Amino acid sequence: MTMLASKRLWLAVLAWGITLVMFFPIFWMFLTGFKTEAAAVATPSLFFSPTLESYMAVLERTDYLKFAINSVIMAFGSTALALLIAVPCAYSMAFLPTPRTKGTLLWMLSTKMLPPVGVLMPIYLIFRDTGLLDSQLGLVIVYTLMNLPIVVWMLYTFFKDLPKDILEAGRMDGAGTSQEIIYLLLPLTLPGIASTGLLAIILSWNEAFWSLNLTSYDAAPLTAFIASFSSPEGLFWAKLSAASTMAIAPILVFGWLSQKQLVRGLTFGAVK
Amino acid sequence: MRTRASGRTVGGLRTLSLQAPAVTLLLLWMLIPLGMTLWFSFQRYNMLMPGMSGFAGFENYRYLLTDPALWSSMGTTLVLVGSVLAITVIGGILLAVLFQQEFLGRGIARILIISPFFVMPTVSALIWQNMIMHPVNGVLAWLFGVFGLPSVEWFSELPLVSIIIIVSWEWLPFALLILLTALQSLDEDQVEAARMDGAGPLAIFFFITLPHLKRAISVVIMIEMIFLLSIFAEIFVTTSGGPGLATTNLAYFIYIRALFEFDVGGASAGGVIAIILANIVAIFLIRTVAKNLEN
């Protein structure tokens, strides 16, 4: 009995030890955001008098809000668009499967395998020539297409879990396709659709290849804004920490909320 | 008979109209850039030299393949992907087994430990580079000092190691999350039966747990590979590929060609090479997923 208890204790100590090491950089960033710049570079200490001056500096002396709004528009805009395009597609794949469905699904997955850097040049030139460089619309388009295969896949796995007879019953009552989707499918699979949306938001919010290469200032989202701290002048750790904390906080919460369902989307349904 | 046939046509039409927007958009998103990359890769096209143009044949490829920087960037890519995979997969398996056990506050610990995966790459890289790995004021320098060890100039002495540490920190939670989910479907009765038969924890791990995780592990490896082959932001904000070429991977090499040297032809030829490499991995991933789709 005591041996079991002490084994339990060691297990908890080990697991918590590793957890705290892994979480430490985030914790430290959070703390540093509340320090003065001088305290941020001083000998590491947990004890200091907290101040909001770095937050104020970031909010007042940079266009933080503008970049945050860009991030919100891009993440939510692209997710809404992707869902709108993907729901009918996933619906027909799950409920009206044809011999070609499987092939289509796998082909969609394969478009996700294209390394972005492989098509950097054409996308950059197309954007330059159509005036989409450094525009919100441009990144919304890229993020929608980038996430579309994952969104279709994830919705497909959720729709497939739904018992077929429920929709059959609706069809018997004379519901058309769009009514069937809006009044039966969407309410029944809302949690699945929500976690699909959350994953798409997380992926767009954190995307940092296209945002760094296709925006400069006007349409720069938070990933690009934070990158501007890589060549700063003077002391900047506290401001970097404050800006970073604000940039990652909402997404951390989204991630925590949807962690269990994310696995489906991230593995294309291969692990549930 | 007639109704069945017409029903099929109506169904086919419905399928077509419902899938058309997604399929068309993805087709355009794939074919146009891919076609352009291929086309450019055979052209003489540098935005800094407007007069120079025309068909180049395999010149871009010949020039690229004889460039030592390309081979160095391929090597860097290989080391980066290989190291991060080894760390995250082995670490992920061990952590998943650990987190499968009951312990106090497991729910909270689980939330904290997967958090790095949700941090945007530019934040991860800059927090690590400055506040953790700074040779004078960083937490690691302080910790090394406490133990009387000399401080390390992480990004100039061990640049690639530093990048590997940061990227592993981001992807270890991903491996843990997937493998932990896969572990939850492990048959507890089977483990119990093995224990009754006198199997030790190591035997259970190697003969029951690991085989059970086989598919999940292969999925983790393949998905990570796809993403790790294109690691960019972490390098962009910390080392800019340096010192020298020490942290220039294939993605960064192509980026320099494209948006610094404006060598459209050369960058596109590099892009084609990156696409071929990614596709080798992709074929295996798609096969695994396809097998799963049949069940």
Boltz contact constraints between the chains, C-beta under 6 A:
constraints:
  - contact:
      token1: [A, 11]
      token2: [B, 101]
      max_distance: 6.0
  - contact:
      token1: [A, 11]
      token2: [B, 103]
      max_distance: 6.0
  - contact:
      token1: [A, 12]
      token2: [B, 103]
      max_distance: 6.0
  - contact:
      token1: [A, 12]
      token2: [B, 104]
      max_distance: 6.0
  - contact:
      token1: [A, 15]
      token2: [B, 98]
      max_distance: 6.0
  - contact:
      token1: [A, 15]
      token2: [B, 103]
      max_distance: 6.0
  - contact:
      token1: [A, 15]
      token2: [B, 109]
      max_distance: 6.0
  - contact:
      token1: [A, 16]
      token2: [B, 109]
      max_distance: 6.0
  - contact:
      token1: [A, 19]
      token2: [B, 109]
      max_distance: 6.0
  - contact:
      token1: [A, 19]
      token2: [B, 112]
      max_distance: 6.0
  - contact:
      token1: [A, 19]
      token2: [B, 113]
      max_distance: 6.0
  - contact:
      token1: [A, 22]
      token2: [B, 113]
      max_distance: 6.0
  - contact:
      token1: [A, 23]
      token2: [B, 112]
      max_distance: 6.0
  - contact:
      token1: [A, 25]
      token2: [B, 127]
      max_distance: 6.0
  - contact:
      token1: [A, 25]
      token2: [B, 132]
      max_distance: 6.0
  - contact:
      token1: [A, 26]
      token2: [B, 115]
      max_distance: 6.0
  - contact:
      token1: [A, 28]
      token2: [B, 131]
      max_distance: 6.0
  - contact:
      token1: [A, 29]
      token2: [B, 127]
      max_distance: 6.0
  - contact:
      token1: [A, 41]
      token2: [B, 137]
      max_distance: 6.0
  - contact:
      token1: [A, 44]
      token2: [B, 139]
      max_distance: 6.0
  - contact:
      token1: [A, 44]
      token2: [B, 142]
      max_distance: 6.0
  - contact:
      token1: [A, 85]
      token2: [B, 21]
      max_distance: 6.0
  - contact:
      token1: [A, 85]
      token2: [B, 22]
      max_distance: 6.0
  - contact:
      token1: [A, 86]
      token2: [B, 22]
      max_distance: 6.0
  - contact:
      token1: [A, 88]
      token2: [B, 18]
      max_distance: 6.0
  - contact:
      token1: [A, 89]
      token2: [B, 19]
      max_distance: 6.0
  - contact:
      token1: [A, 89]
      token2: [B, 22]
      max_distance: 6.0
  - contact:
      token1: [A, 92]
      token2: [B, 15]
      max_distance: 6.0
  - contact:
      token1: [A, 92]
      token2: [B, 18]
      max_distance: 6.0
  - contact:
      token1: [A, 92]
      token2: [B, 19]
      max_distance: 6.0
  - contact:
      token1: [A, 96]
      token2: [B, 11]
      max_distance: 6.0
  - contact:
      token1: [A, 96]
      token2: [B, 15]
      max_distance: 6.0
  - contact:
      token1: [A, 98]
      token2: [B, 15]
      max_distance: 6.0
  - contact:
      token1: [A, 102]
      token2: [B, 293]
      max_distance: 6.0
  - contact:
      token1: [A, 106]
      token2: [B, 286]
      max_distance: 6.0
  - contact:
      token1: [A, 106]
      token2: [B, 290]
      max_distance: 6.0
  - contact:
      token1: [A, 108]
      token2: [B, 26]
      max_distance: 6.0
  - contact:
      token1: [A, 110]
      token2: [B, 286]
      max_distance: 6.0
  - contact:
      token1: [A, 111]
      token2: [B, 26]
      max_distance: 6.0
  - contact:
      token1: [A, 111]
      token2: [B, 30]
      max_distance: 6.0
  - contact:
      token1: [A, 113]
      token2: [B, 226]
      max_distance: 6.0
  - contact:
      token1: [A, 113]
      token2: [B, 278]
      max_distance: 6.0
  - contact:
      token1: [A, 113]
      token2: [B, 282]
      max_distance: 6.0
  - contact:
      token1: [A, 115]
      token2: [B, 229]
      max_distance: 6.0
  - contact:
      token1: [A, 115]
      token2: [B, 230]
      max_distance: 6.0
  - contact:
      token1: [A, 115]
      token2: [B, 274]
      max_distance: 6.0
  - contact:
      token1: [A, 115]
      token2: [B, 278]
      max_distance: 6.0
  - contact:
      token1: [A, 116]
      token2: [B, 230]
      max_distance: 6.0
  - contact:
      token1: [A, 117]
      token2: [B, 230]
      max_distance: 6.0
  - contact:
      token1: [A, 117]
      token2: [B, 251]
      max_distance: 6.0
  - contact:
      token1: [A, 117]
      token2: [B, 254]
      max_distance: 6.0
  - contact:
      token1: [A, 117]
      token2: [B, 274]
      max_distance: 6.0
  - contact:
      token1: [A, 118]
      token2: [B, 271]
      max_distance: 6.0
  - contact:
      token1: [A, 118]
      token2: [B, 274]
      max_distance: 6.0
  - contact:
      token1: [A, 118]
      token2: [B, 275]
      max_distance: 6.0
  - contact:
      token1: [A, 119]
      token2: [B, 33]
      max_distance: 6.0
  - contact:
      token1: [A, 119]
      token2: [B, 37]
      max_distance: 6.0
  - contact:
      token1: [A, 120]
      token2: [B, 258]
      max_distance: 6.0
  - contact:
      token1: [A, 121]
      token2: [B, 258]
      max_distance: 6.0
  - contact:
      token1: [A, 121]
      token2: [B, 264]
      max_distance: 6.0
  - contact:
      token1: [A, 121]
      token2: [B, 267]
      max_distance: 6.0
  - contact:
      token1: [A, 121]
      token2: [B, 268]
      max_distance: 6.0
  - contact:
      token1: [A, 122]
      token2: [B, 33]
      max_distance: 6.0
  - contact:
      token1: [A, 122]
      token2: [B, 36]
      max_distance: 6.0
  - contact:
      token1: [A, 122]
      token2: [B, 37]
      max_distance: 6.0
  - contact:
      token1: [A, 123]
      token2: [B, 33]
      max_distance: 6.0
  - contact:
      token1: [A, 145]
      token2: [B, 29]
      max_distance: 6.0
  - contact:
      token1: [A, 206]
      token2: [B, 120]
      max_distance: 6.0
  - contact:
      token1: [A, 208]
      token2: [B, 121]
      max_distance: 6.0
  - contact:
      token1: [A, 208]
      token2: [B, 122]
      max_distance: 6.0
  - contact:
      token1: [A, 208]
      token2: [B, 233]
      max_distance: 6.0
  - contact:
      token1: [A, 209]
      token2: [B, 232]
      max_distance: 6.0
  - contact:
      token1: [A, 223]
      token2: [B, 120]
      max_distance: 6.0
  - contact:
      token1: [A, 223]
      token2: [B, 122]
      max_distance: 6.0
  - contact:
      token1: [A, 226]
      token2: [B, 122]
      max_distance: 6.0
  - contact:
      token1: [A, 226]
      token2: [B, 123]
      max_distance: 6.0
  - contact:
      token1: [A, 227]
      token2: [B, 122]
      max_distance: 6.0
  - contact:
      token1: [A, 227]
      token2: [B, 237]
      max_distance: 6.0
  - contact:
      token1: [A, 229]
      token2: [B, 126]
      max_distance: 6.0
  - contact:
      token1: [A, 230]
      token2: [B, 237]
      max_distance: 6.0
  - contact:
      token1: [A, 237]
      token2: [B, 130]
      max_distance: 6.0
  - contact:
      token1: [A, 237]
      token2: [B, 131]
      max_distance: 6.0
  - contact:
      token1: [A, 244]
      token2: [B, 123]
      max_distance: 6.0
  - contact:
      token1: [A, 248]
      token2: [B, 119]
      max_distance: 6.0
  - contact:
      token1: [A, 248]
      token2: [B, 123]
      max_distance: 6.0
  - contact:
      token1: [A, 251]
      token2: [B, 118]
      max_distance: 6.0
  - contact:
      token1: [A, 252]
      token2: [B, 115]
      max_distance: 6.0
  - contact:
      token1: [A, 252]
      token2: [B, 118]
      max_distance: 6.0
  - contact:
      token1: [A, 255]
      token2: [B, 118]
      max_distance: 6.0
  - contact:
      token1: [A, 256]
      token2: [B, 111]
      max_distance: 6.0
  - contact:
      token1: [A, 263]
      token2: [B, 178]
      max_distance: 6.0
  - contact:
      token1: [A, 263]
      token2: [B, 181]
      max_distance: 6.0
  - contact:
      token1: [A, 267]
      token2: [B, 219]
      max_distance: 6.0
  - contact:
      token1: [A, 268]
      token2: [B, 289]
      max_distance: 6.0
  - contact:
      token1: [A, 270]
      token2: [B, 219]
      max_distance: 6.0
  - contact:
      token1: [A, 270]
      token2: [B, 289]
      max_distance: 6.0
  - contact:
      token1: [A, 270]
      token2: [B, 292]
      max_distance: 6.0
  - contact:
      token1: [A, 271]
      token2: [B, 178]
      max_distance: 6.0
  - contact:
      token1: [A, 271]
      token2: [B, 181]
      max_distance: 6.0
  - contact:
      token1: [A, 271]
      token2: [B, 182]
      max_distance: 6.0
  - contact:
      token1: [A, 271]
      token2: [B, 216]
      max_distance: 6.0
  - contact:
      token1: [A, 271]
      token2: [B, 219]
      max_distance: 6.0
